[in-house]
Amino acid sequence: MFHTFTRIKVLFVIAFLVIGTGLWGYDALYVWPAKACEKMGHWWDPHDRVCATPVSITTFTHRPIKAGAAVH
């Protein structure tokens, strides 16, 4: 009976450590970089895990933005 409780206790400690390490790893690889990117004002792409800088369309078209222009 004592050995059964010892085994169960060890299994629960191992399960706790594995789950805790998994959660910490997920935060370190996915959550923290996304928050840091969005904090800088950039766009986070979760699929490629890339922090991208927003670029205005006028950078590519070289047309000025007209004030009061209607957008449809």
PyMOL Python script that loads the backbone (N, CA, C, O; Angstrom):
from pymol import cmd

cmd.read_pdbstr("""\
ATOM      1  N   MET A   1       0.824  -1.190   0.000  1.00  0.00           N
ATOM      2  CA  MET A   1       0.000   0.000   0.000  1.00  0.00           C
ATOM      3  C   MET A   1       0.872   1.260   0.000  1.00  0.00           C
ATOM      4  O   MET A   1       0.569   2.227  -0.698  1.00  0.00           O
ATOM      5  N   PHE A   2       1.940   1.245   0.773  1.00  0.00           N
ATOM      6  CA  PHE A   2       2.831   2.397   0.847  1.00  0.00           C
ATOM      7  C   PHE A   2       3.500   2.648  -0.504  1.00  0.00           C
ATOM      8  O   PHE A   2       3.674   3.800  -0.903  1.00  0.00           O
ATOM      9  N   HIS A   3       3.876   1.583  -1.211  1.00  0.00           N
ATOM     10  CA  HIS A   3       4.526   1.722  -2.509  1.00  0.00           C
ATOM     11  C   HIS A   3       3.572   2.308  -3.542  1.00  0.00           C
ATOM     12  O   HIS A   3       3.997   3.046  -4.431  1.00  0.00           O
ATOM     13  N   THR A   4       2.291   1.986  -3.433  1.00  0.00           N
ATOM     14  CA  THR A   4       1.296   2.515  -4.368  1.00  0.00           C
ATOM     15  C   THR A   4       1.178   4.026  -4.218  1.00  0.00           C
ATOM     16  O   THR A   4       1.153   4.755  -5.210  1.00  0.00           O
ATOM     17  N   PHE A   5       1.106   4.492  -2.975  1.00  0.00           N
ATOM     18  CA  PHE A   5       1.022   5.939  -2.749  1.00  0.00           C
ATOM     19  C   PHE A   5       2.292   6.649  -3.199  1.00  0.00           C
ATOM     20  O   PHE A   5       2.227   7.760  -3.725  1.00  0.00           O
ATOM     21  N   THR A   6       3.427   6.029  -3.000  1.00  0.00           N
ATOM     22  CA  THR A   6       4.694   6.615  -3.428  1.00  0.00           C
ATOM     23  C   THR A   6       4.730   6.725  -4.947  1.00  0.00           C
ATOM     24  O   THR A   6       5.144   7.755  -5.479  1.00  0.00           O
ATOM     25  N   ARG A   7       4.304   5.685  -5.652  1.00  0.00           N
ATOM     26  CA  ARG A   7       4.271   5.729  -7.116  1.00  0.00           C
ATOM     27  C   ARG A   7       3.315   6.803  -7.625  1.00  0.00           C
ATOM     28  O   ARG A   7       3.644   7.556  -8.542  1.00  0.00           O
ATOM     29  N   ILE A   8       2.144   6.865  -7.030  1.00  0.00           N
ATOM     30  CA  ILE A   8       1.156   7.873  -7.453  1.00  0.00           C
ATOM     31  C   ILE A   8       1.704   9.274  -7.206  1.00  0.00           C
ATOM     32  O   ILE A   8       1.547  10.165  -8.042  1.00  0.00           O
ATOM     33  N   LYS A   9       2.349   9.466  -6.055  1.00  0.00           N
ATOM     34  CA  LYS A   9       2.917  10.773  -5.735  1.00  0.00           C
ATOM     35  C   LYS A   9       3.996  11.147  -6.751  1.00  0.00           C
ATOM     36  O   LYS A   9       4.038  12.289  -7.210  1.00  0.00           O
ATOM     37  N   VAL A  10       4.851  10.223  -7.100  1.00  0.00           N
ATOM     38  CA  VAL A  10       5.912  10.484  -8.067  1.00  0.00           C
ATOM     39  C   VAL A  10       5.314  10.776  -9.443  1.00  0.00           C
ATOM     40  O   VAL A  10       5.777  11.681 -10.137  1.00  0.00           O
ATOM     41  N   LEU A  11       4.298  10.025  -9.841  1.00  0.00           N
ATOM     42  CA  LEU A  11       3.648  10.258 -11.129  1.00  0.00           C
ATOM     43  C   LEU A  11       3.003  11.641 -11.192  1.00  0.00           C
ATOM     44  O   LEU A  11       3.084  12.314 -12.220  1.00  0.00           O
ATOM     45  N   PHE A  12       2.370  12.067 -10.114  1.00  0.00           N
ATOM     46  CA  PHE A  12       1.769  13.401 -10.088  1.00  0.00           C
ATOM     47  C   PHE A  12       2.833  14.498 -10.144  1.00  0.00           C
ATOM     48  O   PHE A  12       2.629  15.516 -10.804  1.00  0.00           O
ATOM     49  N   VAL A  13       3.949  14.309  -9.469  1.00  0.00           N
ATOM     50  CA  VAL A  13       5.031  15.296  -9.513  1.00  0.00           C
ATOM     51  C   VAL A  13       5.608  15.372 -10.924  1.00  0.00           C
ATOM     52  O   VAL A  13       5.856  16.464 -11.437  1.00  0.00           O
ATOM     53  N   ILE A  14       5.823  14.215 -11.552  1.00  0.00           N
ATOM     54  CA  ILE A  14       6.338  14.202 -12.927  1.00  0.00           C
ATOM     55  C   ILE A  14       5.351  14.853 -13.881  1.00  0.00           C
ATOM     56  O   ILE A  14       5.751  15.637 -14.741  1.00  0.00           O
ATOM     57  N   ALA A  15       4.053  14.538 -13.741  1.00  0.00           N
ATOM     58  CA  ALA A  15       3.037  15.150 -14.602  1.00  0.00           C
ATOM     59  C   ALA A  15       2.999  16.663 -14.403  1.00  0.00           C
ATOM     60  O   ALA A  15       2.874  17.410 -15.373  1.00  0.00           O
ATOM     61  N   PHE A  16       3.105  17.120 -13.160  1.00  0.00           N
ATOM     62  CA  PHE A  16       3.115  18.551 -12.873  1.00  0.00           C
ATOM     63  C   PHE A  16       4.313  19.231 -13.534  1.00  0.00           C
ATOM     64  O   PHE A  16       4.173  20.307 -14.116  1.00  0.00           O
ATOM     65  N   LEU A  17       5.479  18.613 -13.445  1.00  0.00           N
ATOM     66  CA  LEU A  17       6.675  19.196 -14.044  1.00  0.00           C
ATOM     67  C   LEU A  17       6.585  19.224 -15.570  1.00  0.00           C
ATOM     68  O   LEU A  17       6.987  20.207 -16.192  1.00  0.00           O
ATOM     69  N   VAL A  18       6.066  18.166 -16.173  1.00  0.00           N
ATOM     70  CA  VAL A  18       5.946  18.129 -17.631  1.00  0.00           C
ATOM     71  C   VAL A  18       4.948  19.181 -18.120  1.00  0.00           C
ATOM     72  O   VAL A  18       5.223  19.898 -19.082  1.00  0.00           O
ATOM     73  N   ILE A  19       3.803  19.274 -17.464  1.00  0.00           N
ATOM     74  CA  ILE A  19       2.788  20.261 -17.866  1.00  0.00           C
ATOM     75  C   ILE A  19       3.306  21.681 -17.627  1.00  0.00           C
ATOM     76  O   ILE A  19       3.117  22.560 -18.468  1.00  0.00           O
ATOM     77  N   GLY A  20       3.952  21.905 -16.493  1.00  0.00           N
ATOM     78  CA  GLY A  20       4.501  23.228 -16.197  1.00  0.00           C
ATOM     79  C   GLY A  20       5.565  23.641 -17.201  1.00  0.00           C
ATOM     80  O   GLY A  20       5.587  24.789 -17.644  1.00  0.00           O
ATOM     81  N   THR A  21       6.440  22.724 -17.560  1.00  0.00           N
ATOM     82  CA  THR A  21       7.470  23.016 -18.556  1.00  0.00           C
ATOM     83  C   THR A  21       6.846  23.282 -19.925  1.00  0.00           C
ATOM     84  O   THR A  21       7.292  24.168 -20.653  1.00  0.00           O
ATOM     85  N   GLY A  22       5.819  22.517 -20.271  1.00  0.00           N
ATOM     86  CA  GLY A  22       5.134  22.732 -21.543  1.00  0.00           C
ATOM     87  C   GLY A  22       4.467  24.094 -21.616  1.00  0.00           C
ATOM     88  O   GLY A  22       4.544  24.769 -22.643  1.00  0.00           O
ATOM     89  N   LEU A  23       3.821  24.500 -20.546  1.00  0.00           N
ATOM     90  CA  LEU A  23       3.176  25.820 -20.518  1.00  0.00           C
ATOM     91  C   LEU A  23       4.208  26.946 -20.584  1.00  0.00           C
ATOM     92  O   LEU A  23       4.000  27.938 -21.284  1.00  0.00           O
ATOM     93  N   TRP A  24       5.307  26.798 -19.866  1.00  0.00           N
ATOM     94  CA  TRP A  24       6.356  27.807 -19.908  1.00  0.00           C
ATOM     95  C   TRP A  24       6.952  27.888 -21.314  1.00  0.00           C
ATOM     96  O   TRP A  24       7.201  28.984 -21.818  1.00  0.00           O
ATOM     97  N   GLY A  25       7.181  26.743 -21.948  1.00  0.00           N
ATOM     98  CA  GLY A  25       7.726  26.732 -23.304  1.00  0.00           C
ATOM     99  C   GLY A  25       6.791  27.379 -24.300  1.00  0.00           C
ATOM    100  O   GLY A  25       7.239  28.118 -25.177  1.00  0.00           O
ATOM    101  N   TYR A  26       5.487  27.114 -24.182  1.00  0.00           N
ATOM    102  CA  TYR A  26       4.506  27.745 -25.072  1.00  0.00           C
ATOM    103  C   TYR A  26       4.528  29.261 -24.906  1.00  0.00           C
ATOM    104  O   TYR A  26       4.515  29.997 -25.892  1.00  0.00           O
ATOM    105  N   ASP A  27       4.561  29.723 -23.664  1.00  0.00           N
ATOM    106  CA  ASP A  27       4.629  31.170 -23.425  1.00  0.00           C
ATOM    107  C   ASP A  27       5.908  31.767 -24.019  1.00  0.00           C
ATOM    108  O   ASP A  27       5.874  32.829 -24.641  1.00  0.00           O
ATOM    109  N   ALA A  28       7.031  31.077 -23.823  1.00  0.00           N
ATOM    110  CA  ALA A  28       8.308  31.612 -24.292  1.00  0.00           C
ATOM    111  C   ALA A  28       8.400  31.638 -25.812  1.00  0.00           C
ATOM    112  O   ALA A  28       9.052  32.518 -26.374  1.00  0.00           O
ATOM    113  N   LEU A  29       7.753  30.684 -26.488  1.00  0.00           N
ATOM    114  CA  LEU A  29       7.867  30.601 -27.943  1.00  0.00           C
ATOM    115  C   LEU A  29       6.762  31.322 -28.703  1.00  0.00           C
ATOM    116  O   LEU A  29       6.970  31.727 -29.846  1.00  0.00           O
ATOM    117  N   TYR A  30       5.590  31.491 -28.092  1.00  0.00           N
ATOM    118  CA  TYR A  30       4.458  32.054 -28.822  1.00  0.00           C
ATOM    119  C   TYR A  30       3.882  33.324 -28.187  1.00  0.00           C
ATOM    120  O   TYR A  30       3.632  34.296 -28.900  1.00  0.00           O
ATOM    121  N   VAL A  31       3.672  33.340 -26.907  1.00  0.00           N
ATOM    122  CA  VAL A  31       2.963  34.456 -26.268  1.00  0.00           C
ATOM    123  C   VAL A  31       3.874  35.658 -26.070  1.00  0.00           C
ATOM    124  O   VAL A  31       3.501  36.772 -26.437  1.00  0.00           O
ATOM    125  N   TRP A  32       5.052  35.462 -25.502  1.00  0.00           N
ATOM    126  CA  TRP A  32       5.940  36.589 -25.205  1.00  0.00           C
ATOM    127  C   TRP A  32       6.407  37.317 -26.458  1.00  0.00           C
ATOM    128  O   TRP A  32       6.417  38.548 -26.451  1.00  0.00           O
ATOM    129  N   PRO A  33       6.799  36.628 -27.545  1.00  0.00           N
ATOM    130  CA  PRO A  33       7.186  37.368 -28.751  1.00  0.00           C
ATOM    131  C   PRO A  33       6.024  38.147 -29.361  1.00  0.00           C
ATOM    132  O   PRO A  33       6.219  39.252 -29.867  1.00  0.00           O
ATOM    133  N   ALA A  34       4.817  37.583 -29.317  1.00  0.00           N
ATOM    134  CA  ALA A  34       3.649  38.285 -29.867  1.00  0.00           C
ATOM    135  C   ALA A  34       3.363  39.549 -29.068  1.00  0.00           C
ATOM    136  O   ALA A  34       3.095  40.599 -29.651  1.00  0.00           O
ATOM    137  N   LYS A  35       3.414  39.464 -27.763  1.00  0.00           N
ATOM    138  CA  LYS A  35       3.161  40.644 -26.932  1.00  0.00           C
ATOM    139  C   LYS A  35       4.235  41.713 -27.139  1.00  0.00           C
ATOM    140  O   LYS A  35       3.922  42.903 -27.189  1.00  0.00           O
ATOM    141  N   ALA A  36       5.490  41.301 -27.258  1.00  0.00           N
ATOM    142  CA  ALA A  36       6.570  42.261 -27.466  1.00  0.00           C
ATOM    143  C   ALA A  36       6.420  42.957 -28.812  1.00  0.00           C
ATOM    144  O   ALA A  36       6.669  44.157 -28.924  1.00  0.00           O
ATOM    145  N   CYS A  37       6.011  42.206 -29.836  1.00  0.00           N
ATOM    146  CA  CYS A  37       5.833  42.781 -31.170  1.00  0.00           C
ATOM    147  C   CYS A  37       4.690  43.799 -31.169  1.00  0.00           C
ATOM    148  O   CYS A  37       4.836  44.908 -31.683  1.00  0.00           O
ATOM    149  N   GLU A  38       3.557  43.412 -30.589  1.00  0.00           N
ATOM    150  CA  GLU A  38       2.404  44.314 -30.553  1.00  0.00           C
ATOM    151  C   GLU A  38       2.658  45.521 -29.661  1.00  0.00           C
ATOM    152  O   GLU A  38       2.099  46.593 -29.893  1.00  0.00           O
ATOM    153  N   LYS A  39       3.486  45.357 -28.657  1.00  0.00           N
ATOM    154  CA  LYS A  39       3.831  46.485 -27.782  1.00  0.00           C
ATOM    155  C   LYS A  39       4.621  47.546 -28.541  1.00  0.00           C
ATOM    156  O   LYS A  39       4.510  48.736 -28.243  1.00  0.00           O
ATOM    157  N   MET A  40       5.426  47.116 -29.533  1.00  0.00           N
ATOM    158  CA  MET A  40       6.199  48.056 -30.350  1.00  0.00           C
ATOM    159  C   MET A  40       5.342  48.694 -31.434  1.00  0.00           C
ATOM    160  O   MET A  40       5.795  49.612 -32.118  1.00  0.00           O
ATOM    161  N   GLY A  41       4.098  48.218 -31.603  1.00  0.00           N
ATOM    162  CA  GLY A  41       3.223  48.784 -32.616  1.00  0.00           C
ATOM    163  C   GLY A  41       3.310  48.089 -33.956  1.00  0.00           C
ATOM    164  O   GLY A  41       2.793  48.592 -34.953  1.00  0.00           O
ATOM    165  N   HIS A  42       3.957  46.940 -33.991  1.00  0.00           N
ATOM    166  CA  HIS A  42       4.077  46.186 -35.232  1.00  0.00           C
ATOM    167  C   HIS A  42       2.970  45.141 -35.319  1.00  0.00           C
ATOM    168  O   HIS A  42       2.157  45.002 -34.406  1.00  0.00           O
ATOM    169  N   TRP A  43       2.952  44.409 -36.431  1.00  0.00           N
ATOM    170  CA  TRP A  43       1.955  43.358 -36.644  1.00  0.00           C
ATOM    171  C   TRP A  43       2.592  42.005 -36.400  1.00  0.00           C
ATOM    172  O   TRP A  43       3.700  41.746 -36.870  1.00  0.00           O
ATOM    173  N   TRP A  44       1.901  41.134 -35.666  1.00  0.00           N
ATOM    174  CA  TRP A  44       2.400  39.793 -35.379  1.00  0.00           C
ATOM    175  C   TRP A  44       1.683  38.789 -36.275  1.00  0.00           C
ATOM    176  O   TRP A  44       0.454  38.753 -36.324  1.00  0.00           O
ATOM    177  N   ASP A  45       2.455  37.982 -36.975  1.00  0.00           N
ATOM    178  CA  ASP A  45       1.916  36.924 -37.818  1.00  0.00           C
ATOM    179  C   ASP A  45       2.095  35.602 -37.082  1.00  0.00           C
ATOM    180  O   ASP A  45       3.212  35.091 -37.013  1.00  0.00           O
ATOM    181  N   PRO A  46       1.011  35.030 -36.524  1.00  0.00           N
ATOM    182  CA  PRO A  46       1.163  33.803 -35.733  1.00  0.00           C
ATOM    183  C   PRO A  46       1.500  32.579 -36.580  1.00  0.00           C
ATOM    184  O   PRO A  46       2.099  31.629 -36.075  1.00  0.00           O
ATOM    185  N   HIS A  47       1.128  32.586 -37.850  1.00  0.00           N
ATOM    186  CA  HIS A  47       1.398  31.431 -38.698  1.00  0.00           C
ATOM    187  C   HIS A  47       2.902  31.268 -38.930  1.00  0.00           C
ATOM    188  O   HIS A  47       3.442  30.171 -38.778  1.00  0.00           O
ATOM    189  N   ASP A  48       3.570  32.351 -39.294  1.00  0.00           N
ATOM    190  CA  ASP A  48       5.004  32.307 -39.555  1.00  0.00           C
ATOM    191  C   ASP A  48       5.837  32.756 -38.362  1.00  0.00           C
ATOM    192  O   ASP A  48       7.064  32.660 -38.386  1.00  0.00           O
ATOM    193  N   ARG A  49       5.167  33.253 -37.307  1.00  0.00           N
ATOM    194  CA  ARG A  49       5.817  33.781 -36.114  1.00  0.00           C
ATOM    195  C   ARG A  49       6.817  34.870 -36.482  1.00  0.00           C
ATOM    196  O   ARG A  49       7.990  34.816 -36.113  1.00  0.00           O
ATOM    197  N   VAL A  50       6.314  35.874 -37.231  1.00  0.00           N
ATOM    198  CA  VAL A  50       7.137  36.973 -37.713  1.00  0.00           C
ATOM    199  C   VAL A  50       6.550  38.284 -37.212  1.00  0.00           C
ATOM    200  O   VAL A  50       5.332  38.465 -37.207  1.00  0.00           O
ATOM    201  N   CYS A  51       7.409  39.188 -36.794  1.00  0.00           N
ATOM    202  CA  CYS A  51       6.996  40.527 -36.403  1.00  0.00           C
ATOM    203  C   CYS A  51       7.222  41.440 -37.603  1.00  0.00           C
ATOM    204  O   CYS A  51       8.360  41.659 -38.018  1.00  0.00           O
ATOM    205  N   ALA A  52       6.133  41.971 -38.159  1.00  0.00           N
ATOM    206  CA  ALA A  52       6.224  42.777 -39.371  1.00  0.00           C
ATOM    207  C   ALA A  52       5.947  44.244 -39.061  1.00  0.00           C
ATOM    208  O   ALA A  52       5.159  44.573 -38.174  1.00  0.00           O
ATOM    209  N   THR A  53       6.606  45.105 -39.807  1.00  0.00           N
ATOM    210  CA  THR A  53       6.416  46.540 -39.668  1.00  0.00           C
ATOM    211  C   THR A  53       5.328  46.989 -40.637  1.00  0.00           C
ATOM    212  O   THR A  53       5.413  46.689 -41.828  1.00  0.00           O
ATOM    213  N   PRO A  54       4.302  47.707 -40.155  1.00  0.00           N
ATOM    214  CA  PRO A  54       3.272  48.190 -41.068  1.00  0.00           C
ATOM    215  C   PRO A  54       3.838  49.235 -42.032  1.00  0.00           C
ATOM    216  O   PRO A  54       4.597  50.119 -41.635  1.00  0.00           O
ATOM    217  N   VAL A  55       3.457  49.118 -43.294  1.00  0.00           N
ATOM    218  CA  VAL A  55       3.940  50.025 -44.330  1.00  0.00           C
ATOM    219  C   VAL A  55       2.726  50.644 -45.018  1.00  0.00           C
ATOM    220  O   VAL A  55       1.769  49.942 -45.344  1.00  0.00           O
ATOM    221  N   SER A  56       2.766  51.934 -45.235  1.00  0.00           N
ATOM    222  CA  SER A  56       1.676  52.631 -45.911  1.00  0.00           C
ATOM    223  C   SER A  56       1.662  52.265 -47.389  1.00  0.00           C
ATOM    224  O   SER A  56       2.714  52.049 -47.990  1.00  0.00           O
ATOM    225  N   ILE A  57       0.472  52.197 -47.973  1.00  0.00           N
ATOM    226  CA  ILE A  57       0.340  51.864 -49.393  1.00  0.00           C
ATOM    227  C   ILE A  57       0.971  52.936 -50.272  1.00  0.00           C
ATOM    228  O   ILE A  57       1.366  52.664 -51.406  1.00  0.00           O
ATOM    229  N   THR A  58       1.065  54.145 -49.751  1.00  0.00           N
ATOM    230  CA  THR A  58       1.680  55.218 -50.541  1.00  0.00           C
ATOM    231  C   THR A  58       3.175  54.984 -50.752  1.00  0.00           C
ATOM    232  O   THR A  58       3.768  55.575 -51.655  1.00  0.00           O
ATOM    233  N   THR A  59       3.777  54.155 -49.955  1.00  0.00           N
ATOM    234  CA  THR A  59       5.177  53.808 -50.149  1.00  0.00           C
ATOM    235  C   THR A  59       5.375  53.087 -51.477  1.00  0.00           C
ATOM    236  O   THR A  59       6.398  53.267 -52.136  1.00  0.00           O
ATOM    237  N   PHE A  60       4.414  52.282 -51.865  1.00  0.00           N
ATOM    238  CA  PHE A  60       4.521  51.511 -53.102  1.00  0.00           C
ATOM    239  C   PHE A  60       3.956  52.240 -54.316  1.00  0.00           C
ATOM    240  O   PHE A  60       4.503  52.140 -55.414  1.00  0.00           O
ATOM    241  N   THR A  61       2.855  52.978 -54.119  1.00  0.00           N
ATOM    242  CA  THR A  61       2.191  53.626 -55.250  1.00  0.00           C
ATOM    243  C   THR A  61       2.742  55.017 -55.544  1.00  0.00           C
ATOM    244  O   THR A  61       2.602  55.517 -56.660  1.00  0.00           O
ATOM    245  N   HIS A  62       3.363  55.640 -54.555  1.00  0.00           N
ATOM    246  CA  HIS A  62       3.911  56.996 -54.669  1.00  0.00           C
ATOM    247  C   HIS A  62       2.833  58.033 -54.993  1.00  0.00           C
ATOM    248  O   HIS A  62       3.125  59.097 -55.538  1.00  0.00           O
ATOM    249  N   ARG A  63       1.587  57.708 -54.651  1.00  0.00           N
ATOM    250  CA  ARG A  63       0.504  58.680 -54.818  1.00  0.00           C
ATOM    251  C   ARG A  63       0.200  59.302 -53.458  1.00  0.00           C
ATOM    252  O   ARG A  63       0.212  58.604 -52.444  1.00  0.00           O
ATOM    253  N   PRO A  64      -0.073  60.613 -53.427  1.00  0.00           N
ATOM    254  CA  PRO A  64      -0.374  61.242 -52.152  1.00  0.00           C
ATOM    255  C   PRO A  64      -1.784  60.874 -51.675  1.00  0.00           C
ATOM    256  O   PRO A  64      -2.667  60.566 -52.475  1.00  0.00           O
ATOM    257  N   ILE A  65      -1.965  60.914 -50.393  1.00  0.00           N
ATOM    258  CA  ILE A  65      -3.283  60.674 -49.812  1.00  0.00           C
ATOM    259  C   ILE A  65      -4.067  61.982 -49.897  1.00  0.00           C
ATOM    260  O   ILE A  65      -3.622  63.010 -49.387  1.00  0.00           O
ATOM    261  N   LYS A  66      -5.238  61.942 -50.545  1.00  0.00           N
ATOM    262  CA  LYS A  66      -6.046  63.144 -50.705  1.00  0.00           C
ATOM    263  C   LYS A  66      -6.938  63.307 -49.482  1.00  0.00           C
ATOM    264  O   LYS A  66      -7.611  62.370 -49.054  1.00  0.00           O
ATOM    265  N   ALA A  67      -6.930  64.507 -48.933  1.00  0.00           N
ATOM    266  CA  ALA A  67      -7.766  64.798 -47.793  1.00  0.00           C
ATOM    267  C   ALA A  67      -9.221  64.901 -48.219  1.00  0.00           C
ATOM    268  O   ALA A  67      -9.529  65.581 -49.198  1.00  0.00           O
ATOM    269  N   GLY A  68     -10.104  64.250 -47.515  1.00  0.00           N
ATOM    270  CA  GLY A  68     -11.541  64.328 -47.810  1.00  0.00           C
ATOM    271  C   GLY A  68     -11.978  63.434 -48.958  1.00  0.00           C
ATOM    272  O   GLY A  68     -13.116  63.553 -49.414  1.00  0.00           O
ATOM    273  N   ALA A  69     -11.136  62.557 -49.437  1.00  0.00           N
ATOM    274  CA  ALA A  69     -11.521  61.676 -50.544  1.00  0.00           C
ATOM    275  C   ALA A  69     -12.468  60.607 -50.022  1.00  0.00           C
ATOM    276  O   ALA A  69     -12.249  60.038 -48.953  1.00  0.00           O
ATOM    277  N   ALA A  70     -13.522  60.338 -50.785  1.00  0.00           N
ATOM    278  CA  ALA A  70     -14.496  59.339 -50.403  1.00  0.00           C
ATOM    279  C   ALA A  70     -13.954  57.941 -50.745  1.00  0.00           C
ATOM    280  O   ALA A  70     -13.422  57.716 -51.832  1.00  0.00           O
ATOM    281  N   VAL A  71     -14.098  57.041 -49.823  1.00  0.00           N
ATOM    282  CA  VAL A  71     -13.649  55.672 -50.027  1.00  0.00           C
ATOM    283  C   VAL A  71     -14.879  54.782 -50.149  1.00  0.00           C
ATOM    284  O   VAL A  71     -15.741  54.791 -49.271  1.00  0.00           O
ATOM    285  N   HIS A  72     -14.963  54.034 -51.205  1.00  0.00           N
ATOM    286  CA  HIS A  72     -16.134  53.156 -51.418  1.00  0.00           C
ATOM    287  C   HIS A  72     -15.760  51.741 -51.173  1.00  0.00           C
ATOM    288  O   HIS A  72     -16.600  50.850 -51.299  1.00  0.00           O
TER     289      HIS A  72
END
""", "prot")
cmd.dss("prot")
cmd.show_as("cartoon", "prot")
cmd.util.cbc("prot")
cmd.orient("prot")
